[in-house]
Amino acid sequence: MRLLKIQPEIHKFDRFDEFAAEYKIGEGDLIFTHQFLHDSFMEKLNLEAEYLFIECFGTGEPSDEMINYIMASMRGKDIRRVISVGGGSVIDISKLLVLEDTDDCLNYFEKKVPIKKNKELIIVPTTCGTGSEVTNIAISEIKSKKTKMGLAVDELYPESAVLIPELFMGLPFNFFVTSSIDALIHAVEAYVSPKSNPYTEIFSVKAIEMILKGYMDILERGEEYRKEIIEEFIIGSNYAGIAFGNAGVGAVHALSYPLGGVYHVPHGEANYQFFTEVFKTYLRKSPEGKIKGINRVLASIMGVDEGCDVYEELSKVLDRLLSRKPLQEYGMKEKEIESFADSVIEGQQRLLANNYVPLTREDIVNIYKNLY
């Protein structure tokens, strides 16, 4: 049984120009990024590379329609490397751009075509949450199905993951929080996954320590303090990516997908809506298993008694950074509770297989009801 795989080489540079010089970016390279990142860090370098800006193809998180549009724009270009510079949306899409072309990217997610890689992939994250630079997973909204689907195959691993702190300094506080909370959830879900092992647990625990301790310091010293400790979050997110890339994430992500797919709630924010409620459900069902270990870790970092309601205490910390809202405030209708639960059970077995303990349909319905 494979315990741990870290596929890409991991590199770090202080500035983007150092990275561009080391990697000799130029002809035959496609840089897939945001216009504002190009204007701030790339334009002055006069790189002889092609550029694609995600804003030219739509807004919001990746959808099959957006990906198909981007793939069509690449046809006929002689590209040997895709260099992805951005957050989760840019990264997820870029993983599909290095595969042999297909008329509809849904063919990838439903595995109706062979998954063959024909370009090198270099990923440069600009948010401290996705961890996707070290995983073999791509996620997209599928418009026709009104949910999100994931593809997890080794062909999606990048050859290089490159961390550049300079690119994180302008990240607005709200995006910093929603992305890094996602990383925290990656680490916690990976820790209790049935696929976790002593190797992945090391990365999970260290990621949790770096992110949650960082939050508590920011709450004490103010929002701008995040810039002084941004590398803690960059590395913590990377560690969480290694953990969940090997052990997987579970019900928190699974239950959030219909909310994100139907009401376009940003990924990290959607996950946070379900985080503590899912873990309270786990705790009620099996309090003596691995969840006991993660409760000990969380309690120690927050300086609270292990015997207290750890997830209530965690909510108190996180709510000071990103307030949760009832699901109905996103537009969700009460009648959708049942259909959302059914769509999770039908379409997210890849994630539900990683649950700490199995959740029944009634459990899932009750989580939605409690949060509605």
C-alpha positions as CSV (number, residue, x, y, z in Angstrom):
1,M,0.0,0.0,0.0
2,R,1.4,3.4,-1.0
3,L,1.7,5.6,2.1
4,L,3.0,8.9,0.6
5,K,3.6,10.4,-2.8
6,I,5.0,13.9,-3.4
7,Q,5.2,14.2,-7.1
8,P,6.3,17.7,-8.1
9,E,9.7,19.2,-7.2
10,I,9.0,22.1,-4.8
11,H,10.9,25.3,-5.3
12,K,10.9,28.7,-3.6
13,F,11.9,32.1,-4.9
14,D,11.5,35.5,-3.2
15,R,10.5,37.2,-6.5
16,F,8.8,36.3,-9.8
17,D,11.7,37.6,-11.9
18,E,14.1,35.1,-10.1
19,F,11.7,32.3,-11.0
20,A,11.4,33.4,-14.6
21,A,15.2,33.5,-15.0
22,E,15.8,30.1,-13.4
23,Y,13.1,28.4,-15.5
24,K,14.1,30.2,-18.7
25,I,10.5,31.1,-19.5
26,G,10.2,32.0,-23.2
27,E,9.1,30.6,-26.5
28,G,7.0,27.5,-26.3
29,D,5.7,28.4,-22.8
30,L,2.1,29.3,-22.1
31,I,1.5,31.4,-19.0
32,F,-2.1,31.0,-17.8
33,T,-2.8,33.7,-15.2
34,H,-4.8,36.8,-14.3
35,Q,-4.3,40.1,-16.1
36,F,-3.5,41.9,-12.9
37,L,-0.7,39.5,-12.1
38,H,0.7,39.9,-15.6
39,D,0.6,43.7,-15.2
40,S,2.3,43.7,-11.8
41,F,4.9,41.0,-12.1
42,M,5.4,39.8,-15.7
43,E,4.9,42.6,-18.2
44,K,8.1,44.4,-17.3
45,L,10.1,41.2,-17.9
46,N,9.3,41.1,-21.7
47,L,9.1,37.3,-21.7
48,E,8.8,35.6,-25.1
49,A,5.9,33.4,-23.9
50,E,2.2,33.3,-24.8
51,Y,-0.3,34.4,-22.2
52,L,-3.9,33.4,-21.5
53,F,-5.9,35.5,-19.0
54,I,-8.7,33.7,-17.2
55,E,-10.8,36.8,-17.1
56,C,-11.1,36.6,-20.9
57,F,-13.1,33.4,-20.6
58,G,-15.5,34.1,-17.7
59,T,-15.7,34.9,-14.1
60,G,-16.1,32.8,-10.9
61,E,-14.8,29.3,-10.3
62,P,-14.1,26.9,-13.1
63,S,-17.0,25.5,-15.1
64,D,-17.0,23.0,-17.9
65,E,-18.2,25.8,-20.3
66,M,-15.2,28.0,-19.3
67,I,-12.7,25.1,-19.6
68,N,-14.0,24.2,-23.1
69,Y,-13.7,27.8,-24.2
70,I,-10.1,27.9,-23.0
71,M,-9.2,24.6,-24.6
72,A,-10.6,25.7,-27.9
73,S,-8.4,28.9,-27.8
74,M,-5.3,26.7,-27.4
75,R,-5.9,24.5,-30.4
76,G,-3.1,24.9,-33.1
77,K,-0.6,26.5,-30.7
78,D,2.8,24.8,-30.2
79,I,3.0,24.7,-26.4
80,R,5.5,22.6,-24.5
81,R,5.0,23.9,-21.0
82,V,1.9,25.4,-19.2
83,I,2.9,27.7,-16.4
84,S,0.0,28.3,-14.1
85,V,0.2,31.4,-11.9
86,G,-2.9,32.0,-9.8
87,G,-5.4,30.7,-7.3
88,G,-7.4,27.5,-7.3
89,S,-9.4,28.3,-10.4
90,V,-6.4,29.0,-12.5
91,I,-4.6,25.9,-11.1
92,D,-7.5,23.5,-11.6
93,I,-8.0,24.6,-15.2
94,S,-4.3,24.4,-16.0
95,K,-4.2,20.8,-15.0
96,L,-6.6,20.0,-17.8
97,L,-4.7,22.1,-20.4
98,V,-1.8,19.7,-20.3
99,L,-3.9,16.8,-21.4
100,E,-4.5,15.6,-25.0
101,D,-7.4,17.6,-26.4
102,T,-11.1,16.6,-26.2
103,D,-14.2,18.3,-27.5
104,D,-15.8,18.5,-24.0
105,C,-13.9,18.5,-20.7
106,L,-16.7,16.5,-19.2
107,N,-15.2,13.5,-21.0
108,Y,-12.2,13.8,-18.7
109,F,-14.3,13.9,-15.5
110,E,-16.5,11.0,-16.7
111,K,-13.4,9.2,-18.0
112,K,-14.9,8.7,-21.4
113,V,-11.5,9.4,-23.1
114,P,-8.0,8.2,-22.2
115,I,-6.2,10.6,-19.9
116,K,-2.9,11.4,-21.6
117,K,-0.6,14.2,-20.7
118,N,1.4,15.9,-23.5
119,K,2.8,19.0,-21.9
120,E,4.8,19.9,-18.8
121,L,3.0,21.7,-16.0
122,I,4.5,24.2,-13.6
123,I,2.2,25.6,-10.9
124,V,2.8,28.9,-9.0
125,P,0.0,29.4,-6.4
126,T,-1.0,32.9,-5.4
127,T,-3.4,32.0,-2.6
128,C,-2.6,30.2,0.6
129,G,-5.4,27.6,0.5
130,T,-5.7,25.4,-2.5
131,G,-2.6,23.2,-2.0
132,S,-3.4,22.0,-5.5
133,E,0.2,22.7,-6.6
134,V,1.1,19.3,-5.0
135,T,-2.0,17.2,-5.8
136,N,-3.3,15.2,-8.8
137,I,-6.8,16.6,-8.4
138,A,-8.8,19.1,-10.6
139,I,-12.3,20.3,-9.7
140,S,-14.9,21.9,-11.9
141,E,-18.5,23.0,-11.8
142,I,-20.5,21.0,-14.3
143,K,-23.3,23.3,-15.4
144,S,-25.6,20.6,-16.7
145,K,-25.4,18.6,-13.4
146,K,-25.6,21.7,-11.1
147,T,-22.8,20.4,-9.0
148,K,-19.0,20.0,-9.0
149,M,-17.0,17.0,-10.1
150,G,-13.4,16.1,-9.5
151,L,-10.8,14.2,-11.5
152,A,-8.0,12.6,-9.6
153,V,-5.4,10.9,-11.8
154,D,-1.6,10.9,-11.7
155,E,-1.4,12.7,-15.0
156,L,-2.5,15.8,-13.3
157,Y,0.5,16.1,-11.1
158,P,2.7,19.1,-12.0
159,E,6.4,18.7,-12.7
160,S,7.2,21.7,-10.4
161,A,5.4,23.6,-7.6
162,V,6.9,27.0,-7.1
163,L,6.3,29.2,-4.0
164,I,6.9,32.9,-4.4
165,P,6.0,35.0,-1.3
166,E,6.0,38.2,-3.4
167,L,2.8,37.1,-5.2
168,F,0.9,36.8,-1.9
169,M,1.5,40.3,-0.5
170,G,-1.4,42.0,-2.3
171,L,-4.0,39.3,-1.5
172,P,-7.0,41.0,0.1
173,F,-7.8,40.0,3.6
174,N,-11.1,38.3,2.7
175,F,-9.4,36.2,0.0
176,F,-6.6,35.4,2.4
177,V,-9.1,34.1,5.0
178,T,-11.3,32.1,2.7
179,S,-8.3,30.4,1.0
180,S,-6.4,29.6,4.2
181,I,-9.5,28.3,5.9
182,D,-9.8,25.9,3.0
183,A,-6.2,24.7,3.7
184,L,-7.1,24.2,7.4
185,I,-10.0,22.1,6.4
186,H,-7.8,20.1,4.0
187,A,-5.5,19.3,6.9
188,V,-8.2,18.4,9.4
189,E,-10.2,16.2,7.0
190,A,-7.0,14.4,5.8
191,Y,-6.1,13.6,9.4
192,V,-9.3,11.7,10.2
193,S,-9.5,10.1,6.7
194,P,-9.4,6.2,6.7
195,K,-6.5,6.7,4.2
196,S,-4.4,8.7,6.6
197,N,-1.2,7.2,8.0
198,P,1.7,8.3,10.1
199,Y,3.3,10.1,7.1
200,T,0.3,12.1,6.1
201,E,-0.5,12.9,9.8
202,I,2.8,14.7,10.1
203,F,1.9,17.1,7.3
204,S,-1.7,17.5,8.6
205,V,-0.7,18.4,12.1
206,K,2.1,20.8,11.1
207,A,-0.3,22.5,8.6
208,I,-3.0,22.9,11.4
209,E,-0.4,24.3,13.8
210,M,0.9,26.9,11.3
211,I,-2.5,28.0,10.1
212,L,-4.4,28.1,13.3
213,K,-1.6,29.6,15.3
214,G,-1.2,32.2,12.6
215,Y,-4.9,33.1,12.9
216,M,-4.7,33.6,16.6
217,D,-1.6,35.9,16.1
218,I,-3.5,37.9,13.5
219,L,-6.5,38.3,15.7
220,E,-4.2,39.6,18.4
221,R,-2.1,41.9,16.2
222,G,-4.4,43.0,13.4
223,E,-5.1,42.1,9.8
224,E,-1.8,43.6,8.4
225,Y,0.2,41.2,10.5
226,R,-0.6,38.4,8.1
227,K,2.0,39.9,5.7
228,E,4.7,39.4,8.3
229,I,3.9,35.7,8.6
230,I,2.6,35.0,5.1
231,E,5.3,32.3,4.6
232,E,3.8,30.3,7.4
233,F,0.5,30.2,5.5
234,I,2.1,29.4,2.2
235,I,4.1,26.5,3.6
236,G,1.1,25.4,5.8
237,S,-1.1,25.3,2.7
238,N,1.5,23.3,0.9
239,Y,1.7,20.8,3.8
240,A,-2.1,20.5,3.8
241,G,-2.0,19.8,0.1
242,I,0.5,17.0,0.6
243,A,-1.7,15.6,3.3
244,F,-5.0,15.6,1.5
245,G,-3.4,14.8,-1.8
246,N,-2.5,11.4,-0.3
247,A,-5.3,10.9,2.3
248,G,-8.2,12.7,0.7
249,V,-10.9,15.0,2.0
250,G,-14.4,14.0,2.9
251,A,-17.9,15.1,3.8
252,V,-17.1,18.8,4.4
253,H,-16.1,19.2,0.7
254,A,-18.7,16.8,-0.5
255,L,-21.6,18.7,1.1
256,S,-20.3,22.0,0.0
257,Y,-20.2,21.2,-3.7
258,P,-24.0,21.6,-4.4
259,L,-23.9,24.9,-2.6
260,G,-21.0,26.1,-4.7
261,G,-22.4,24.6,-7.9
262,V,-25.9,26.0,-7.6
263,Y,-25.3,29.3,-5.8
264,H,-21.7,30.0,-6.8
265,V,-20.4,30.4,-3.2
266,P,-16.6,30.6,-3.3
267,H,-15.0,27.3,-2.5
268,G,-13.3,28.1,0.8
269,E,-16.4,30.0,2.1
270,A,-18.7,27.1,1.1
271,N,-16.4,24.6,2.9
272,Y,-16.4,26.6,6.1
273,Q,-20.2,26.6,6.3
274,F,-20.0,22.9,6.8
275,F,-16.7,22.4,8.6
276,T,-17.6,22.3,12.3
277,E,-21.1,20.9,11.8
278,V,-19.7,17.9,10.0
279,F,-17.1,17.3,12.7
280,K,-19.7,17.7,15.5
281,T,-21.6,14.9,13.7
282,Y,-18.5,12.8,13.5
283,L,-17.8,13.3,17.1
284,R,-21.3,12.2,18.2
285,K,-21.0,9.1,16.1
286,S,-17.5,8.0,17.1
287,P,-15.9,10.0,19.9
288,E,-13.1,7.6,20.7
289,G,-11.4,7.2,17.3
290,K,-8.9,9.3,15.4
291,I,-11.1,12.4,16.0
292,K,-9.8,12.3,19.6
293,G,-6.3,13.0,18.3
294,I,-7.3,16.0,16.2
295,N,-9.4,17.4,19.0
296,R,-6.2,17.3,21.2
297,V,-4.2,19.1,18.6
298,L,-6.9,21.8,18.1
299,A,-7.4,22.3,21.8
300,S,-3.7,22.6,22.5
301,I,-3.2,25.3,19.8
302,M,-6.2,27.3,21.0
303,G,-5.2,26.9,24.7
304,V,-8.6,25.4,25.8
305,D,-9.4,22.3,27.7
306,E,-9.4,19.1,25.6
307,G,-12.7,18.1,27.3
308,C,-14.6,21.2,26.1
309,D,-16.6,21.5,22.9
310,V,-13.6,21.9,20.7
311,Y,-15.6,22.7,17.5
312,E,-17.6,25.3,19.3
313,E,-14.3,26.9,20.4
314,L,-12.9,26.6,16.9
315,S,-16.0,28.3,15.5
316,K,-15.5,31.2,17.9
317,V,-12.0,31.7,16.5
318,L,-12.8,31.3,12.8
319,D,-16.0,33.4,13.0
320,R,-14.0,36.4,14.0
321,L,-12.2,36.0,10.6
322,L,-15.1,34.8,8.4
323,S,-18.6,34.9,9.7
324,R,-20.9,32.0,8.8
325,K,-24.3,32.6,7.4
326,P,-27.4,30.4,7.3
327,L,-27.6,28.5,4.0
328,Q,-30.8,30.2,3.2
329,E,-29.0,33.6,3.0
330,Y,-27.1,32.2,-0.1
331,G,-30.5,31.6,-1.8
332,M,-30.8,28.0,-0.9
333,K,-34.4,26.8,-0.6
334,E,-35.7,24.5,2.1
335,K,-37.0,22.0,-0.5
336,E,-33.4,21.7,-1.8
337,I,-32.2,20.0,1.5
338,E,-33.3,16.6,0.3
339,S,-32.1,17.1,-3.3
340,F,-28.7,18.4,-2.2
341,A,-28.3,15.3,0.1
342,D,-29.3,13.0,-2.8
343,S,-26.9,14.7,-5.2
344,V,-24.0,14.3,-2.7
345,I,-24.7,10.6,-2.2
346,E,-25.1,10.1,-5.9
347,G,-22.2,12.2,-7.2
348,Q,-19.6,12.5,-4.4
349,Q,-18.7,9.0,-3.5
350,R,-15.1,9.7,-4.3
351,L,-15.1,12.1,-1.3
352,L,-17.5,10.3,1.0
353,A,-15.2,7.3,0.9
354,N,-12.8,9.4,2.9
355,N,-15.2,10.2,5.7
356,Y,-14.0,9.6,9.3
357,V,-17.1,7.5,9.8
358,P,-19.9,6.7,7.3
359,L,-22.7,9.2,7.2
360,T,-26.2,8.1,6.5
361,R,-28.6,10.0,4.2
362,E,-30.4,11.1,7.5
363,D,-27.1,12.4,8.8
364,I,-26.4,14.4,5.7
365,V,-30.0,15.8,5.6
366,N,-29.7,16.8,9.3
367,I,-26.4,18.7,8.6
368,Y,-28.1,20.7,5.9
369,K,-31.1,21.3,8.2
370,N,-29.0,22.4,11.1
371,L,-27.2,24.9,8.9
372,Y,-30.2,26.1,6.9
